């Protein structure tokens, strides 16, 4: 079917046009990375506008505010006027849930986002679980691990989010929490705290007493399951589109399915099954296949295989990796550089060299991203960047010196040297006290909050507090591992080798075991343990005494925390940059047991690697060990050398195609008062872009003053 809407600035592929003009009630676009998913949805919306669908009856959904804003921009990019875009409903699913709940409940909906208030609710839930289950002799609940540290609270909230996303808090095992926790794949302690938290939040009834992030989505999904008729309250949309379907979970699917059925709207969703990386939050490729197809048997799928992000050389290498079929619409050679290293520090130096080469080639640093598999890898990388004077940002993950396991070791140094005051940030000082308490096994009593802030205000209180209150009232008689560490540190001189002291602290604490207790989740515990190992190795390599090492890391923190508007590189984990793109992507530590991580399902790891390599436009730098047997298997699967001849040919064909392409329409600058004249000359009016145009084959002579 011929398209009514002709966009500006782009030439849609046949695949995009097929999806733009599809007539089936439910349509899915199965896309590759960079295949202009969002632009294709924008074309679908613009086509509906061109076919006289009122803007107010079109809903565009996304999963994040960033994706929502990108969709709005893509509509403007293809030529939809700003005032028309402003009339569309362009929302996140959370936005839609909040708006719907406000209408159903008849009052404004406010979210509780302050960590302090959320922590209070979690503490109440922990107390409720302790009162109901803890201490029962011979009970299955005898080994509950109920802690109130900041790390524990964060872990409970993460568990709660996973359970709500999967709609796994209520089900057929409600009468047996032990079995329900096993089915949900969560520790029993975390599951019971989640149930108690929800009881508090709902006050034993169905009306929420407070809500935080994702609660509106979850509450609306629960309501739709319990009372399907409330879906009739949705606005009468005629067209609905949804971006990034690979991030869909059960709660959002319940809402979208109910929305389609209640409104009878034409629905179009796009996603990339290979970008499913948030398994724990309920994301699954099933939604792009089985779930939608089962709910809507007449569904029609359309492929979007042409990427507009990178050239054929990377596209064909990605196809080999993913056993996929794709093509590139970019007539450029995307470089793939492979570098090798023997040690973690050497890998970090190779990263610095790659960044300098990018800058030497007259590119902006802000377009360069170093993407890691896990946060523990950033220790060597951050230190190398600092030593090279290269500014960096860590937009999502914390820099290594702000992570709990490293804050604990920094606390050990602060106690030994009695110098917490050297940490300039009040917030970091409080975090150090909290981390010390968590790793030492200290319960967060009601008065601890005040003590924590008192120490941050008056750092000289730190050594006395921990020496006197952890492990018993009398440190000399206490038999805890942390008390043993405190006794050891009391005898350590300020010029003692920092690496040896920290290694001895870790040995006495058995930090790998402590990390499992603190983080519970085996994967999170393993990352924390590796992070600690990296920090100790850094201290050893420095050759500095405690006092000199303490001064060095505090100065490094000041450098790393500077606010930068330009001349910085991005440093982040692959999982946190999905949906973004960069001119140059550098992926370090591509080795066995690092990427892929053996604790994560193989398919998820491959998807994650795919997300990383597909973020780049111009250059991809891959760093792996010198020894071939230590290299990540993903590099071999890309078949970079083998696909190069075919990529060269594809690039030549693209270059020829660009030279041959001509615009389908020529748009005019005719004003309102010129309308009759241009119409008589043969011009036509584009109702979506609100501009006069002529077909490319028409003689342009009479229209010169408007071209």
C-alpha positions as CSV (number, residue, x, y, z in Angstrom):
1,X,0.0,0.0,0.0
2,X,1.3,3.5,-0.9
3,X,2.1,5.7,2.0
4,X,0.2,8.9,2.6
5,X,3.0,10.5,4.6
6,X,6.3,11.2,3.0
7,X,9.0,12.1,5.7
8,X,11.7,14.7,5.5
9,X,15.4,14.0,5.8
10,X,15.1,10.2,5.4
11,X,14.2,7.6,2.7
12,X,12.3,4.8,4.4
13,X,13.1,1.3,3.5
14,X,10.5,-1.0,2.0
15,X,10.4,-2.7,5.4
16,X,9.6,0.5,7.2
17,X,7.0,1.5,4.6
18,X,5.3,-1.9,5.0
19,X,5.0,-1.4,8.8
20,X,4.0,2.3,8.3
21,X,1.1,1.3,6.1
22,X,0.1,-2.0,7.7
23,X,-3.7,-2.5,8.0
24,X,-3.8,-5.3,10.6
25,X,-5.3,-4.4,14.0
26,X,-2.2,-5.7,15.9
27,X,1.2,-5.3,14.4
28,X,4.7,-6.1,15.8
29,X,8.0,-5.0,14.3
30,X,10.8,-7.4,15.0
31,X,13.9,-5.2,14.7
32,X,17.7,-5.4,14.8
33,X,19.8,-2.9,16.9
34,X,19.9,0.5,15.2
35,X,17.1,-0.4,12.7
36,X,15.3,2.8,13.4
37,X,12.6,1.3,15.5
38,X,11.6,4.6,17.0
39,X,11.7,6.4,13.7
40,X,9.5,3.6,12.2
41,X,7.0,4.1,15.0
42,X,7.1,7.8,14.3
43,X,6.3,7.0,10.6
44,X,3.3,4.9,11.8
45,X,2.0,7.8,13.9
46,X,2.5,10.2,11.0
47,X,0.7,7.9,8.6
48,X,-2.3,7.8,11.0
49,X,-2.3,11.6,11.1
50,X,-2.2,11.7,7.3
51,X,-5.2,9.4,7.2
52,X,-7.1,11.9,9.4
53,X,-6.8,10.3,12.9
54,X,-7.1,13.1,15.4
55,X,-3.8,13.6,17.4
56,X,-5.7,13.4,20.7
57,X,-6.7,9.8,19.8
58,X,-3.2,8.6,19.3
59,X,-1.2,7.1,22.2
60,X,2.6,6.5,22.1
61,X,4.1,4.4,24.9
62,X,7.7,3.9,26.0
63,X,9.3,2.3,29.0
64,X,11.6,5.1,30.1
65,X,11.4,8.9,30.1
66,X,14.4,9.0,27.8
67,X,12.8,6.7,25.2
68,X,9.6,8.8,25.5
69,X,11.5,12.0,24.7
70,X,13.4,10.3,21.8
71,X,10.1,9.3,20.2
72,X,8.8,12.9,20.5
73,X,12.0,14.1,18.8
74,X,11.8,11.5,16.0
75,X,8.3,12.8,15.1
76,X,9.7,16.3,14.8
77,X,12.7,15.0,12.8
78,X,10.5,13.4,10.1
79,X,8.5,16.5,9.7
80,X,5.5,16.4,12.0
81,X,4.9,19.9,13.2
82,X,5.5,20.8,16.8
83,X,1.9,21.8,17.5
84,X,0.7,18.5,16.2
85,X,3.2,16.5,18.3
86,X,2.1,18.4,21.3
87,X,-1.4,17.2,20.9
88,X,-0.4,13.5,21.0
89,X,-0.3,11.4,24.2
90,X,3.3,10.4,24.4
91,X,3.8,8.6,27.8
92,X,5.7,6.0,29.7
93,X,3.7,3.1,30.8
94,X,4.2,4.5,34.4
95,X,2.8,7.8,33.2
96,X,-0.3,6.1,31.8
97,X,-0.7,4.1,35.0
98,X,-0.5,7.2,37.2
99,X,-3.0,9.1,35.1
100,X,-5.4,6.1,35.1
101,X,-5.2,5.5,38.8
102,X,-5.8,9.2,39.5
103,X,-9.0,9.0,37.4
104,X,-10.1,5.7,39.1
105,X,-9.3,6.8,42.6
106,X,-10.5,10.4,42.2
107,X,-7.5,12.1,43.7
108,X,-4.0,13.2,42.7
109,X,-1.3,10.5,42.9
110,X,2.0,11.3,44.7
111,X,5.0,9.1,44.8
112,X,7.2,8.7,47.8
113,X,10.8,8.7,46.4
114,X,12.8,9.8,49.4
115,X,15.1,6.9,50.5
116,X,14.7,7.8,54.1
117,X,10.9,7.3,54.1
118,X,11.1,4.1,52.1
119,X,13.7,2.8,54.6
120,X,11.3,3.4,57.4
121,X,8.6,1.3,55.7
122,X,11.1,-1.5,55.1
123,X,12.2,-1.5,58.7
124,X,8.6,-1.8,59.8
125,X,8.3,-4.8,57.4
126,X,11.4,-6.4,58.9
127,X,10.0,-6.0,62.4
128,X,6.7,-7.5,61.4
129,X,8.5,-10.6,59.9
130,X,10.6,-10.9,63.0
131,X,7.6,-10.8,65.2
132,X,5.7,-13.4,63.2
133,X,8.4,-15.9,62.2
134,X,11.8,-15.4,63.9
135,X,12.7,-17.5,66.8
136,X,10.3,-20.4,66.2
137,X,12.1,-23.5,67.4
138,X,12.4,-26.1,64.7
139,X,10.6,-23.9,62.2
140,X,11.5,-23.6,58.6
141,X,11.8,-19.9,59.4
142,X,14.6,-20.3,62.0
143,X,17.4,-19.1,59.7
144,X,15.8,-15.9,58.6
145,X,18.5,-13.3,58.0
146,X,16.8,-10.0,59.0
147,X,19.1,-7.0,58.7
148,X,18.5,-3.3,58.6
149,X,21.6,-1.9,57.0
150,X,21.4,0.4,54.0
151,X,22.7,-2.4,51.8
152,X,20.1,-4.8,53.1
153,X,17.3,-2.3,52.6
154,X,18.4,-1.7,49.1
155,X,18.4,-5.4,48.5
156,X,14.9,-5.8,49.8
157,X,13.6,-3.0,47.6
158,X,15.3,-4.6,44.6
159,X,13.6,-7.9,45.4
160,X,10.3,-6.2,45.7
161,X,10.7,-4.6,42.3
162,X,11.5,-7.9,40.7
163,X,8.5,-9.6,42.3
164,X,6.2,-6.8,41.2
165,X,7.5,-6.7,37.6
166,X,6.8,-10.4,37.3
167,X,3.5,-10.2,39.2
168,X,4.9,-12.9,41.5
169,X,3.8,-11.6,44.9
170,X,0.5,-13.3,44.7
171,X,-0.4,-16.6,43.3
172,X,-1.3,-20.2,43.9
173,X,1.2,-20.7,46.7
174,X,-0.1,-17.8,48.9
175,X,-0.7,-20.2,51.8
176,X,2.9,-21.5,51.8
177,X,5.4,-18.6,51.7
178,X,8.4,-21.1,51.6
179,X,7.1,-22.7,48.4
180,X,6.1,-19.3,47.0
181,X,9.6,-17.9,47.6
182,X,11.2,-21.0,45.9
183,X,8.9,-20.6,42.8
184,X,9.7,-16.9,42.6
185,X,13.4,-17.6,42.8
186,X,14.0,-15.3,45.8
187,X,15.5,-15.9,49.3
188,X,12.8,-16.6,51.9
189,X,13.8,-13.6,54.0
190,X,13.5,-11.2,51.1
191,X,10.1,-12.7,50.0
192,X,8.6,-12.4,53.5
193,X,9.8,-8.9,53.9
194,X,8.3,-8.0,50.5
195,X,4.9,-9.5,51.6
196,X,5.0,-7.6,54.9
197,X,6.0,-4.4,53.1
198,X,3.0,-4.7,50.8
199,X,0.7,-5.3,53.7
200,X,1.9,-2.1,55.2
201,X,1.7,-0.2,51.9
202,X,-1.9,-1.4,51.3
203,X,-2.8,-1.2,55.0
204,X,-4.4,-4.6,54.8
205,X,-6.9,-3.3,52.1
206,X,-6.7,-2.5,48.4
207,X,-6.2,1.2,48.7
208,X,-2.5,2.1,48.6
209,X,-1.3,4.3,51.5
210,X,1.8,5.3,49.6
211,X,3.5,4.5,46.3
212,X,7.1,4.6,45.0
213,X,8.7,3.9,41.6
214,X,6.8,1.2,39.6
215,X,4.0,0.9,42.2
216,X,1.5,2.7,39.8
217,X,2.2,0.2,37.1
218,X,1.9,-2.7,39.5
219,X,-1.2,-1.4,41.2
220,X,-3.0,-0.8,37.9
221,X,-2.0,-4.3,36.7
222,X,-3.4,-5.8,39.9
223,X,-6.6,-3.8,39.5
224,X,-7.1,-4.9,35.9
225,X,-6.6,-8.5,36.8
226,X,-9.1,-8.2,39.7
227,X,-11.6,-6.0,38.0
228,X,-11.2,-6.2,34.2
229,X,-14.1,-3.8,33.8
230,X,-12.1,-0.8,35.0
231,X,-10.3,-0.9,31.7
232,X,-13.3,0.9,30.3
233,X,-12.0,4.0,31.9
234,X,-9.1,4.2,29.4
235,X,-9.5,7.1,26.8
236,X,-11.0,6.0,23.5
237,X,-7.7,5.8,21.5
238,X,-7.8,4.8,17.9
239,X,-4.1,4.2,17.4
240,X,-1.6,2.9,20.0
241,X,2.1,2.4,19.5
242,X,4.7,1.0,22.0
243,X,8.5,1.2,21.7
244,X,11.2,-1.1,23.1
245,X,8.9,-4.2,23.6
246,X,12.0,-6.2,24.7
247,X,11.8,-4.4,28.0
248,X,8.2,-5.5,28.6
249,X,7.4,-7.4,31.8
250,X,4.2,-9.1,33.1
251,X,2.8,-6.0,34.8
252,X,3.2,-3.8,31.7
253,X,1.8,-6.6,29.5
254,X,-1.3,-6.8,31.6
255,X,-1.9,-3.1,31.1
256,X,-1.1,-3.0,27.4
257,X,-3.3,-6.0,26.6
258,X,-6.2,-4.6,28.6
259,X,-5.7,-1.2,26.8
260,X,-5.9,-2.8,23.4
261,X,-9.0,-4.9,24.2
262,X,-10.8,-2.0,25.9
263,X,-10.2,0.6,23.2
264,X,-10.2,-1.6,20.1
265,X,-7.4,0.6,18.9
266,X,-4.9,-0.3,16.2
267,X,-1.7,-1.4,18.0
268,X,1.9,-1.4,16.8
269,X,4.8,-2.4,18.9
270,X,8.5,-2.7,18.1
271,X,11.3,-4.5,19.8
272,X,14.5,-6.5,19.5
273,X,14.4,-10.0,21.0
274,X,18.2,-10.0,21.2
275,X,18.1,-7.0,23.5
276,X,16.3,-8.9,26.3
277,X,18.8,-8.5,29.1
278,X,16.6,-7.7,32.1
279,X,15.5,-11.2,32.8
280,X,15.3,-10.6,36.6
281,X,12.8,-7.8,36.0
282,X,10.6,-10.2,34.0
283,X,11.7,-9.1,30.6
284,X,11.4,-11.9,28.0
285,X,11.5,-12.5,24.3
286,X,8.2,-14.3,24.8
287,X,6.3,-11.0,24.7
288,X,7.6,-10.4,21.2
289,X,6.4,-13.8,20.2
290,X,4.2,-16.1,22.2
291,X,2.3,-13.8,24.6
292,X,1.1,-11.2,22.0
293,X,0.4,-13.9,19.4
294,X,-1.6,-16.0,22.0
295,X,-3.6,-12.9,23.1
296,X,-4.2,-11.6,19.5
297,X,-4.1,-14.6,17.0
298,X,-4.6,-12.3,14.0
299,X,-1.3,-10.5,14.8
300,X,1.1,-9.7,11.9
301,X,4.8,-9.4,12.4
302,X,7.0,-7.3,10.2
303,X,10.9,-7.4,10.1
304,X,13.1,-4.4,10.5
305,X,16.5,-5.7,9.5
306,X,18.3,-2.6,8.1
307,X,20.4,-0.8,10.7
308,X,21.1,2.9,10.4
309,X,23.7,3.1,13.2
310,X,26.8,1.4,11.8
311,X,28.2,0.2,8.5
312,X,28.2,-3.3,6.9
313,X,31.4,-4.5,8.5
314,X,30.0,-4.4,12.0
315,X,26.5,-5.3,10.8
316,X,27.7,-8.6,9.3
317,X,29.9,-9.4,12.3
318,X,26.8,-8.9,14.5
319,X,24.8,-11.2,12.2
320,X,27.4,-13.9,12.6
321,X,27.4,-13.5,16.4
322,X,23.6,-13.6,16.7
323,X,22.9,-16.0,13.8
324,X,20.8,-13.2,12.5
325,X,19.8,-11.6,9.2
326,X,20.4,-8.0,8.8
327,X,21.8,-5.3,6.5
328,X,23.2,-1.8,6.9
329,X,21.8,1.4,5.4
330,X,25.0,3.4,6.4
331,X,27.5,3.9,3.6
332,X,30.4,4.1,6.0
333,X,33.1,1.8,7.1
334,X,32.6,1.2,10.9
335,X,36.1,0.3,12.1
336,X,36.6,-2.8,14.3
337,X,39.9,-2.7,16.2
338,X,41.2,-5.6,18.3
339,X,43.8,-5.0,21.0
340,X,45.3,-7.4,23.4
341,X,46.7,-7.4,27.0
342,X,48.3,-9.6,29.6
343,X,47.1,-8.0,32.9
344,X,44.2,-5.9,34.1
345,X,46.4,-2.9,34.4
346,X,47.7,-3.3,30.9
347,X,44.1,-3.6,29.6
348,X,43.3,-0.3,31.3
349,X,46.4,1.3,29.6
350,X,45.2,0.0,26.2
351,X,41.9,1.7,26.9
352,X,43.7,5.0,27.6
353,X,45.6,4.6,24.3
354,X,42.4,3.9,22.4
355,X,40.8,7.1,23.8
356,X,43.9,9.2,22.9
357,X,43.8,7.8,19.4
358,X,40.2,8.8,19.1
359,X,41.0,12.4,20.2
360,X,44.0,12.5,17.9
361,X,41.7,11.7,15.0
362,X,39.8,15.0,15.8
363,X,36.8,13.4,17.5
364,X,35.1,14.6,20.6
365,X,35.7,12.7,23.9
366,X,32.0,12.9,24.8
367,X,31.3,10.5,21.9
368,X,33.5,7.8,23.4
369,X,32.2,5.2,25.8
370,X,34.0,2.5,27.8
371,X,31.5,-0.3,28.3
372,X,32.2,-2.9,30.9
373,X,30.6,-6.2,31.8
374,X,30.7,-5.6,35.6
375,X,31.5,-2.7,37.9
376,X,34.4,-4.4,39.6
377,X,36.4,-3.9,36.3
378,X,36.3,-0.1,36.7
379,X,38.9,0.1,39.4
380,X,41.9,-0.3,37.1
381,X,40.1,1.7,34.4
382,X,39.3,4.6,36.7
383,X,42.8,4.8,38.0
384,X,44.3,4.7,34.5
385,X,42.0,7.5,33.4
386,X,42.8,9.6,36.5
387,X,46.6,9.1,36.0
388,X,46.2,10.1,32.3
389,X,44.2,13.2,33.2
390,X,41.2,12.0,31.2
391,X,37.9,13.1,32.7
392,X,35.1,10.6,32.9
393,X,31.5,10.3,33.9
394,X,29.8,7.3,35.5
395,X,26.1,8.2,34.7
396,X,24.4,5.2,36.2
397,X,26.8,3.1,38.2
398,X,28.8,4.5,41.1
399,X,32.5,5.2,40.7
400,X,34.4,2.5,42.6
401,X,35.2,4.7,45.6
402,X,31.5,5.2,46.3
403,X,30.6,1.5,46.3
404,X,29.8,-0.1,49.6
405,X,32.5,-2.8,49.6
406,X,35.2,-0.1,48.8
407,X,33.6,2.3,51.3
408,X,34.2,-0.4,53.9
409,X,37.9,-0.6,53.1
410,X,38.1,3.2,53.1
411,X,36.5,3.1,56.5
412,X,39.2,0.7,57.7
413,X,41.8,3.1,56.6
414,X,40.0,6.1,58.2
415,X,39.9,4.2,61.5
416,X,43.5,3.2,61.4
417,X,44.7,6.7,60.6
418,X,42.0,8.5,62.6
419,X,41.5,10.7,59.5
420,X,37.9,10.5,58.3
421,X,38.0,14.3,58.0
422,X,40.2,13.8,54.9
423,X,37.0,12.7,53.0
424,X,35.6,16.1,51.9
425,X,32.0,15.0,51.2
426,X,29.6,14.8,54.1
427,X,27.5,12.2,52.2
428,X,30.5,10.0,51.5
429,X,31.4,10.1,55.2
430,X,28.0,8.9,56.2
431,X,28.2,6.2,53.6
432,X,31.5,5.0,55.0
433,X,30.0,4.7,58.5
434,X,27.1,2.7,57.1
435,X,29.3,0.4,55.1
436,X,31.5,-0.3,58.1
437,X,28.4,-1.2,60.1
438,X,27.1,-3.5,57.4
439,X,30.3,-5.4,56.8
440,X,30.9,-5.7,60.5
441,X,27.5,-7.3,61.1
442,X,26.2,-4.4,63.2
443,X,22.4,-4.2,63.5
444,X,21.0,-0.8,62.6
445,X,19.4,0.2,65.8
446,X,17.0,3.2,66.1
447,X,19.7,5.5,67.3
448,X,22.2,4.5,64.6
449,X,20.9,7.1,62.1
450,X,21.8,9.9,64.6
451,X,25.2,8.4,65.4
452,X,26.0,8.1,61.7
453,X,25.3,11.7,61.0
454,X,27.1,12.8,64.2
455,X,30.2,11.0,63.1
456,X,30.0,12.6,59.6
457,X,29.8,16.0,61.3
458,X,32.6,15.2,63.8
459,X,34.9,12.6,62.1
460,X,37.1,12.2,65.2
461,X,34.3,10.1,66.8
462,X,34.8,7.3,64.2
463,X,37.5,5.2,65.8
464,X,36.1,5.3,69.3
465,X,32.6,4.4,68.2
466,X,33.6,1.3,66.2
467,X,36.2,0.1,68.7
468,X,33.8,0.5,71.6
469,X,30.5,-0.7,70.1
470,X,31.2,-3.5,67.6
471,X,31.5,-7.0,68.8
472,X,30.6,-6.2,72.4
473,X,31.1,-3.5,75.0
474,X,34.6,-4.6,75.7
475,X,36.7,-4.8,72.5
476,X,39.4,-6.9,74.2
477,X,36.9,-9.7,75.0
478,X,34.9,-9.7,71.8
479,X,35.4,-12.7,69.5
480,X,33.9,-11.4,66.2
481,X,36.0,-11.1,63.1
482,X,35.6,-7.4,63.0
483,X,36.7,-7.0,66.6
484,X,39.8,-9.0,65.6
485,X,40.4,-6.6,62.8
486,X,40.0,-3.6,65.2
487,X,42.6,-5.1,67.5
488,X,45.0,-5.7,64.6
489,X,44.6,-2.2,63.2
490,X,45.3,-0.7,66.6
491,X,48.9,-2.0,66.3
492,X,49.4,-0.9,62.7
493,X,51.8,2.0,61.9
494,X,50.7,4.7,59.5
495,X,53.6,3.9,57.1
496,X,52.8,0.2,56.9
497,X,52.3,-1.1,53.3
498,X,48.7,-0.3,52.4
499,X,48.4,-3.4,50.2
500,X,49.6,-5.8,52.9
501,X,47.4,-4.2,55.6
502,X,44.2,-4.4,53.5
503,X,45.0,-7.9,52.4
504,X,45.3,-9.0,56.1
505,X,42.0,-7.2,56.9
506,X,40.3,-9.1,54.2
507,X,41.9,-12.4,55.3
508,X,40.8,-11.9,58.9
509,X,37.3,-10.8,57.8
510,X,37.0,-13.5,55.1
511,X,35.4,-10.9,52.9
512,X,34.1,-13.3,50.3
513,X,31.9,-14.9,53.0
514,X,31.0,-11.5,54.4
515,X,30.0,-10.3,50.9
516,X,27.6,-13.3,50.6
517,X,26.0,-12.4,53.9
518,X,25.7,-8.7,53.1
519,X,24.5,-9.0,49.5
520,X,22.7,-12.4,49.6
521,X,22.4,-12.5,45.8
522,X,25.3,-14.7,44.6
523,X,26.0,-12.7,41.6
524,X,26.1,-9.3,43.5
525,X,28.3,-10.9,46.2
526,X,30.8,-12.2,43.5
527,X,31.0,-8.8,41.9
528,X,31.6,-7.2,45.3
529,X,34.3,-9.7,46.2
530,X,36.1,-9.1,42.9
531,X,35.8,-5.4,43.5
532,X,37.6,-5.8,46.9
533,X,40.3,-8.0,45.3
534,X,40.9,-5.3,42.7
535,X,41.2,-2.5,45.3
536,X,43.7,-4.5,47.4
537,X,45.7,-5.3,44.2
538,X,45.7,-1.6,43.4
539,X,47.0,-0.8,46.9
540,X,49.8,-3.4,46.6
541,X,50.8,-2.1,43.1
542,X,51.0,1.4,44.4
543,X,53.8,0.4,46.9
544,X,52.5,3.2,49.2
545,X,52.2,3.2,53.0
546,X,48.7,3.6,54.6
547,X,48.9,7.4,55.0
548,X,50.2,8.0,51.5
549,X,47.7,5.6,49.9
550,X,44.9,7.3,51.9
551,X,45.9,10.7,50.5
552,X,46.1,9.4,47.0
553,X,42.6,7.8,46.9
554,X,41.0,10.9,48.4
555,X,42.7,13.1,45.8
556,X,41.5,10.7,43.1
557,X,38.0,10.9,44.3
558,X,38.1,14.7,44.1
559,X,39.2,14.4,40.4
560,X,36.6,11.8,39.5
561,X,33.7,13.7,41.1
562,X,34.2,17.0,39.2
563,X,31.3,18.1,37.2
564,X,32.2,18.2,33.5
565,X,30.3,19.6,30.5
566,X,32.8,18.6,27.9
567,X,36.1,16.7,27.4
568,X,35.0,13.5,29.2
569,X,34.4,9.9,28.3
570,X,31.5,7.7,29.4
571,X,32.3,4.8,31.7
572,X,29.5,2.4,32.4
573,X,28.2,-1.1,32.4
574,X,26.7,-2.4,29.2
575,X,23.4,-3.1,30.8
576,X,23.0,0.6,31.7
577,X,23.4,2.0,28.1
578,X,20.7,0.1,26.2
579,X,19.0,2.6,23.9
580,X,22.0,4.9,23.6
581,X,24.7,5.2,20.9
582,X,28.2,6.6,20.7
583,X,30.8,7.4,18.0
584,X,33.4,5.1,19.6
585,X,32.7,2.1,21.9
586,X,35.6,0.5,23.8
587,X,34.9,-2.9,25.4
588,X,37.6,-4.1,27.8
589,X,38.2,-7.4,29.6
590,X,36.7,-9.7,27.0
591,X,37.9,-12.9,28.5
592,X,36.7,-16.2,29.9
593,X,34.8,-15.8,33.2
594,X,34.5,-12.1,32.7
595,X,32.4,-11.8,29.6
596,X,30.5,-14.1,29.5
597,X,30.0,-14.3,33.2
598,X,29.5,-17.9,34.2
599,X,26.8,-17.0,36.9
600,X,24.4,-15.6,34.2
601,X,22.5,-17.6,31.6
602,X,24.4,-18.0,28.3
603,X,21.7,-16.4,26.2
604,X,21.5,-13.3,28.4
605,X,25.2,-12.9,28.2
606,X,25.2,-13.1,24.5
607,X,22.4,-10.6,24.3
608,X,24.3,-8.3,26.6
609,X,27.4,-8.5,24.5
610,X,25.3,-7.8,21.4
611,X,23.9,-4.7,23.1
612,X,27.4,-3.5,23.9
613,X,29.0,-3.9,20.4
614,X,25.9,-2.5,18.7
615,X,26.0,0.9,20.5
616,X,28.7,2.3,18.2
617,X,28.5,4.3,15.0
618,X,32.1,4.8,13.8
619,X,34.6,2.7,15.7
620,X,34.5,-0.4,17.9
621,X,37.6,-1.3,20.0
622,X,37.6,-4.8,21.5
623,X,40.2,-5.7,24.2
624,X,41.0,-9.3,24.9
625,X,43.9,-11.3,26.4
626,X,47.0,-12.0,24.4
627,X,46.5,-15.8,24.9
628,X,43.9,-16.9,22.5
629,X,42.5,-19.5,24.8
630,X,41.6,-16.9,27.4
631,X,39.6,-14.7,25.0
632,X,35.8,-14.5,25.1
633,X,34.1,-16.9,22.8
634,X,32.0,-14.0,21.5
635,X,35.0,-12.6,19.6
636,X,35.3,-15.9,17.6
637,X,31.6,-16.0,16.9
638,X,31.7,-12.5,15.3
639,X,34.0,-13.9,12.5
640,X,35.3,-10.3,11.9
641,X,37.9,-11.3,9.3
642,X,35.7,-13.8,7.5
643,X,32.9,-11.3,6.9
644,X,35.1,-8.5,5.7
645,X,35.1,-9.2,1.9
646,X,31.3,-9.4,1.9
647,X,31.1,-6.2,3.9
648,X,33.4,-4.4,1.4
649,X,31.0,-5.4,-1.4
650,X,28.0,-4.3,0.6
651,X,29.6,-0.9,1.3
652,X,30.3,-0.3,-2.4
653,X,26.7,-1.0,-3.2
654,X,25.5,1.4,-0.5
655,X,27.7,4.1,-1.9
656,X,26.3,3.6,-5.4
657,X,22.7,3.7,-4.0
658,X,23.3,7.0,-2.2
659,X,24.5,8.6,-5.5
660,X,21.4,7.3,-7.3
661,X,18.7,8.3,-4.8
662,X,16.5,11.2,-5.5
663,X,13.8,12.7,-3.3
664,X,10.2,11.6,-3.9
665,X,8.9,15.0,-3.0
666,X,10.2,18.6,-3.1
667,X,8.8,20.7,-0.4
668,X,8.0,24.4,-1.0
669,X,8.3,27.5,1.2
670,X,4.9,28.7,0.0
671,X,3.0,30.8,2.5
672,X,-0.8,30.8,3.2
673,X,-1.4,33.7,0.8
674,X,0.4,31.7,-2.0
675,X,-1.9,28.7,-1.7
676,X,-4.1,29.3,-4.8
677,X,-1.1,30.1,-7.0
678,X,0.9,26.9,-6.1
679,X,-2.2,24.8,-6.3
680,X,-2.9,25.9,-9.9
681,X,0.7,25.2,-10.8
682,X,0.3,21.6,-9.7
683,X,1.5,21.6,-6.1
684,X,-0.2,19.5,-3.4
685,X,-0.6,20.0,0.3
686,X,0.8,17.6,3.0
687,X,-1.7,17.7,5.8
688,X,0.6,16.3,8.4
689,X,3.7,18.5,7.7
690,X,1.4,21.4,6.7
691,X,3.6,22.2,3.7
692,X,3.0,22.5,0.0
693,X,5.1,20.1,-2.2
694,X,5.6,18.9,-5.8
695,X,6.4,15.4,-7.0
696,X,10.1,15.0,-7.9
697,X,9.3,14.5,-11.6
698,X,7.5,17.8,-12.0
699,X,9.1,20.7,-13.8
700,X,10.6,22.9,-11.0
701,X,10.8,26.0,-13.1
702,X,7.5,27.6,-12.1
703,X,8.3,26.9,-8.4
704,X,11.8,28.4,-8.2
705,X,10.9,31.2,-5.7
706,X,9.5,28.6,-3.3
707,X,12.2,26.0,-3.5
